[in-house]
């Protein structure tokens, strides 16, 4: 497995843990506001970071790091992912996975085989607005199934998790927050993420405005156990 980016340490990306972060290339979404466009299109032009380089680094950081976060891009489009995660787990590291939820079958496999400890899943929009936000046709039933798998797996004590939404007024307003809040009403953690706009996948996307902190607090009241990040 080859990666397109690697961060040696983070104190904030894996809640309560110290982790490294491995970035995969490629994504099946084309979210207008994506702030990692180089990992979505043209990622083949980025230098490869071999799997062994990351494995060797993690070996040297035993006792210093708690785990590894795997993000992208969208990691679950890569068939080599479970094997890599198994290697990391065998070194007694925790593994966090960031995903858009389009591959529920793989999520179920990872959970059932104990290969992931924390899943952060992006909920991009209300179900009927998904295509508008992500720029491609979406099988929303798979998104809903991933939500179900994650919440049930957490209830069974197998993983920890968060759902999260990057919030732009164009795509996520009060009524959207209410609808999503009903959809995932039993979620134990929901995160509203402040957007980064210094670069976006769709260069023509220019948000009309961004939410103020007080406006985000108002949105958060409609979402279960919601924090703002």
C-alpha positions as CSV (number, residue, x, y, z in Angstrom):
1,X,0.0,0.0,0.0
2,X,1.3,3.5,-0.9
3,X,0.4,6.7,0.8
4,X,0.6,10.3,-0.3
5,X,1.3,12.1,2.9
6,X,2.4,11.4,6.5
7,X,2.3,13.5,9.7
8,X,4.5,12.2,12.4
9,X,2.6,13.4,15.4
10,X,-0.8,14.9,16.2
11,X,-2.2,15.8,19.6
12,X,-5.7,16.7,18.4
13,X,-6.8,14.3,15.6
14,X,-7.4,11.2,17.7
15,X,-9.5,12.3,20.8
16,X,-7.5,11.7,24.0
17,X,-4.6,10.1,22.1
18,X,-1.3,10.9,20.5
19,X,-1.1,9.7,17.0
20,X,0.6,9.8,13.6
21,X,-1.5,10.4,10.4
22,X,-1.2,8.6,7.1
23,X,-2.9,10.2,4.1
24,X,-4.2,8.1,1.2
25,X,-4.7,9.3,-2.4
26,X,-8.0,9.2,-4.3
27,X,-11.6,9.8,-3.4
28,X,-15.0,8.9,-4.8
29,X,-16.5,12.3,-3.8
30,X,-15.9,15.7,-5.4
31,X,-16.9,17.9,-2.5
32,X,-16.8,21.5,-3.7
33,X,-15.2,22.8,-0.5
34,X,-12.6,20.0,0.0
35,X,-9.5,21.5,1.5
36,X,-7.2,18.6,0.4
37,X,-7.8,18.8,-3.4
38,X,-4.3,17.4,-4.1
39,X,-5.4,14.1,-2.5
40,X,-8.5,13.9,-4.7
41,X,-7.4,14.8,-8.2
42,X,-3.8,14.7,-9.4
43,X,-2.7,12.7,-6.4
44,X,-0.7,10.4,-8.7
45,X,1.7,13.2,-9.2
46,X,2.6,13.3,-5.5
47,X,5.5,11.2,-4.3
48,X,4.7,7.8,-2.9
49,X,5.3,6.9,0.7
50,X,5.7,3.2,0.9
51,X,3.8,1.2,3.5
52,X,7.1,-0.1,5.0
53,X,8.3,3.4,5.7
54,X,5.3,4.1,7.9
55,X,5.4,0.6,9.5
56,X,9.1,1.2,10.4
57,X,8.4,4.6,11.7
58,X,5.6,3.2,14.0
59,X,8.0,0.6,15.3
60,X,10.4,3.3,16.3
61,X,7.7,5.2,18.1
62,X,6.4,2.4,20.3
63,X,5.8,3.9,23.8
64,X,5.6,7.4,22.4
65,X,2.5,7.2,20.1
66,X,-0.8,5.7,21.0
67,X,-2.0,5.0,17.4
68,X,-2.3,5.9,13.8
69,X,-5.0,7.8,12.0
70,X,-5.7,6.8,8.4
71,X,-7.3,9.6,6.3
72,X,-7.5,10.8,2.8
73,X,-8.8,11.2,0.2
74,X,-11.0,8.3,1.0
75,X,-9.2,5.3,2.5
76,X,-11.9,2.7,2.0
77,X,-11.7,2.8,-1.8
78,X,-8.3,1.0,-1.4
79,X,-8.5,-2.8,-1.2
80,X,-5.1,-3.1,0.6
81,X,-6.5,-1.1,3.6
82,X,-7.5,-4.0,5.8
83,X,-4.1,-5.7,5.5
84,X,-2.3,-2.5,6.4
85,X,-4.5,-1.9,9.4
86,X,-3.9,-5.4,10.5
87,X,-0.1,-4.8,10.5
88,X,-0.5,-1.7,12.6
89,X,-2.8,-3.4,15.1
90,X,-0.3,-6.2,15.5
91,X,2.1,-3.6,16.8
92,X,-0.4,-2.9,19.5
93,X,-1.3,0.6,18.2
94,X,-4.8,2.0,18.1
95,X,-6.2,2.7,14.6
96,X,-8.5,5.6,13.7
97,X,-10.2,5.7,10.3
98,X,-11.6,8.8,8.6
99,X,-14.3,7.9,6.1
100,X,-17.2,9.3,4.0
101,X,-19.2,6.2,4.7
102,X,-19.6,4.9,1.1
103,X,-18.3,1.4,1.9
104,X,-20.3,0.0,4.8
105,X,-19.3,-3.6,3.9
106,X,-15.7,-2.8,4.5
107,X,-16.5,-0.9,7.7
108,X,-18.3,-3.9,9.0
109,X,-15.3,-6.1,8.2
110,X,-12.9,-3.8,9.9
111,X,-15.0,-3.7,13.1
112,X,-15.8,-7.4,13.3
113,X,-12.1,-8.2,12.9
114,X,-11.0,-5.7,15.5
115,X,-8.9,-3.6,13.1
116,X,-10.3,-0.2,14.0
117,X,-10.8,1.5,17.3
118,X,-12.2,4.8,16.3
119,X,-14.2,5.8,13.2
120,X,-14.8,9.4,12.2
121,X,-17.4,9.6,9.5
122,X,-18.3,12.7,7.6
123,X,-22.0,13.3,7.2
124,X,-22.0,15.7,4.3
125,X,-25.6,16.8,4.2
126,X,-29.2,15.6,4.7
127,X,-29.8,12.5,2.6
128,X,-31.7,14.4,-0.2
129,X,-28.9,17.0,-0.6
130,X,-25.9,14.6,-0.8
131,X,-25.4,14.9,-4.6
132,X,-25.5,18.7,-4.4
133,X,-22.7,18.8,-1.8
134,X,-20.4,16.0,-2.9
135,X,-20.6,16.6,-6.7
136,X,-21.3,13.0,-7.7
137,X,-24.2,10.6,-7.7
138,X,-24.4,8.8,-4.3
139,X,-26.1,5.7,-3.1
140,X,-27.4,7.2,0.1
141,X,-28.6,3.8,1.4
142,X,-24.9,3.0,1.9
143,X,-24.4,6.2,3.8
144,X,-27.3,5.2,6.1
145,X,-26.0,1.7,6.5
146,X,-22.6,3.0,7.6
147,X,-24.2,5.2,10.2
148,X,-26.2,2.2,11.5
149,X,-23.1,-0.1,11.6
150,X,-21.0,2.6,13.4
151,X,-23.7,3.3,16.0
152,X,-24.5,-0.4,16.6
153,X,-20.8,-1.3,16.9
154,X,-20.3,1.5,19.4
155,X,-23.3,0.3,21.4
156,X,-21.7,-3.2,21.4
157,X,-18.5,-1.7,22.9
158,X,-16.4,-2.5,19.8
159,X,-15.4,1.1,18.7
160,X,-15.6,4.7,19.6
161,X,-16.7,7.2,16.9
162,X,-17.8,10.6,15.8
163,X,-20.0,11.9,13.1
164,X,-18.9,15.3,11.7
165,X,-20.1,17.9,9.2
166,X,-18.1,20.7,7.7
167,X,-20.6,23.6,7.7
168,X,-21.2,26.1,5.0
169,X,-24.5,28.1,5.0
170,X,-25.1,27.1,1.4
171,X,-25.2,23.4,2.3
172,X,-26.2,23.1,6.0
173,X,-28.7,25.4,7.6
174,X,-31.1,25.2,10.5
175,X,-33.6,22.8,8.8
176,X,-30.7,20.6,7.6
177,X,-29.4,20.4,11.1
178,X,-32.9,19.5,12.4
179,X,-33.2,16.7,9.8
180,X,-29.7,15.3,10.4
181,X,-30.3,15.5,14.2
182,X,-33.4,13.3,13.9
183,X,-31.5,10.9,11.6
184,X,-28.7,10.3,14.1
185,X,-30.5,11.3,17.3
186,X,-28.9,8.5,19.3
187,X,-25.3,9.5,18.3
188,X,-22.9,9.9,21.2
189,X,-20.7,12.5,19.5
190,X,-21.4,14.9,16.6
191,X,-18.9,17.5,15.5
192,X,-19.6,20.7,13.5
193,X,-16.3,21.6,11.8
194,X,-15.4,25.1,10.9
195,X,-14.4,25.2,7.2
196,X,-11.0,26.0,5.8
197,X,-11.3,28.1,2.6
198,X,-7.7,28.9,1.7
199,X,-7.9,26.3,-1.1
200,X,-10.9,24.2,-2.4
201,X,-11.4,21.5,-4.9
202,X,-13.8,23.6,-6.9
203,X,-11.9,26.8,-7.4
204,X,-15.1,28.5,-8.4
205,X,-16.7,27.7,-5.1
206,X,-16.7,30.9,-3.1
207,X,-18.9,30.8,0.0
208,X,-21.2,33.8,0.4
209,X,-20.5,33.9,4.1
210,X,-19.3,31.7,6.9
211,X,-21.1,31.0,10.1
212,X,-20.2,33.0,13.2
213,X,-19.5,31.2,16.5
214,X,-22.9,32.1,17.8
215,X,-24.6,30.8,14.7
216,X,-22.7,27.5,15.0
217,X,-23.9,27.3,18.6
218,X,-27.4,27.7,17.4
219,X,-27.0,24.9,14.8
220,X,-25.4,22.6,17.4
221,X,-28.5,22.6,19.6
222,X,-30.3,20.5,17.0
223,X,-27.6,17.8,16.8
224,X,-27.0,15.1,19.5
225,X,-24.0,15.6,21.9
226,X,-22.6,18.2,19.5
227,X,-19.3,20.0,19.8
228,X,-17.8,22.7,17.5
229,X,-14.3,22.2,16.3
